[in-house]
Amino acid sequence: MTAVALPGTTYDPRALLGVGVPAHVLVHLDDGWTPAWLIGRLHCANGWVALVQYVDPDGREQTCRLPADRVAVSPPTDRPQ
């Protein structure tokens, strides 16, 4: 897996806003960071909310809304090195 800059104490939502939808992301859930799909972004009164889909430990697909600071955008893997 490619190294990802995970959100720290200060969060800048520009990375989340700059990717096309759908996009591969990592989301912070109860068990830690999990791969997911970003399928939408909503601007609410208290900030940005991400609409994501992921597979839970039981193998079921889940869709939920998370605060933007719980979403890490993976860097593109198709860049030439």
C-alpha positions in Angstrom: 0.0 0.0 0.0 1.2 3.5 -0.8 2.1 5.7 2.2 -0.6 8.2 3.0 -0.4 11.4 5.0 -3.1 10.8 7.6 -4.8 13.8 9.2 -3.1 15.3 12.2 -4.2 17.8 14.8 -4.7 20.5 12.1 -6.8 19.4 9.2 -7.0 21.0 5.7 -10.0 19.8 3.7 -8.5 20.9 0.4 -7.3 17.4 -0.3 -10.8 16.0 0.1 -12.3 18.7 -2.1 -9.7 18.3 -4.8 -10.3 14.7 -5.8 -12.9 13.5 -8.3 -15.7 11.3 -7.1 -15.6 8.3 -6.7 -12.1 8.1 -5.3 -10.1 5.6 -3.2 -9.6 6.9 0.4 -8.8 5.7 3.9 -11.4 6.3 6.6 -10.9 6.3 10.3 -13.4 4.0 12.0 -13.5 2.4 15.5 -11.0 -0.2 14.5 -8.5 2.2 12.8 -7.9 3.2 9.2 -9.9 1.2 6.5 -9.9 1.4 2.7 -13.1 3.0 1.3 -14.6 4.8 -1.6 -15.4 8.5 -1.4 -18.8 8.8 -3.2 -19.8 12.3 -2.1 -19.0 15.5 -0.2 -21.5 17.6 1.7 -21.0 21.1 3.1 -22.8 21.4 6.4 -22.9 24.3 8.9 -20.1 22.8 10.9 -17.8 21.9 7.9 -17.4 19.2 5.2 -18.8 15.7 5.6 -17.7 12.8 3.4 -20.1 10.2 2.1 -18.1 6.9 1.9 -18.6 3.2 1.3 -16.5 0.5 2.8 -16.6 -3.2 3.6 -17.1 -4.0 7.3 -15.3 -6.9 9.1 -18.3 -9.2 8.4 -18.0 -8.6 4.6 -21.0 -6.3 4.3 -20.8 -3.1 2.3 -21.6 0.0 4.5 -22.4 3.5 3.5 -22.0 6.3 6.0 -21.2 10.0 6.5 -18.0 10.9 8.3 -16.4 14.2 9.3 -13.8 15.2 6.7 -11.0 15.0 9.2 -11.6 11.2 9.4 -10.9 10.7 5.7 -7.4 10.5 4.2 -7.0 10.9 0.5 -4.6 8.4 -1.1 -2.0 9.9 -3.5 -2.4 8.9 -7.1 -0.5 5.7 -8.0 -0.2 6.3 -11.8 2.4 9.1 -11.5 5.7 8.3 -13.3 8.6 8.0 -10.9 
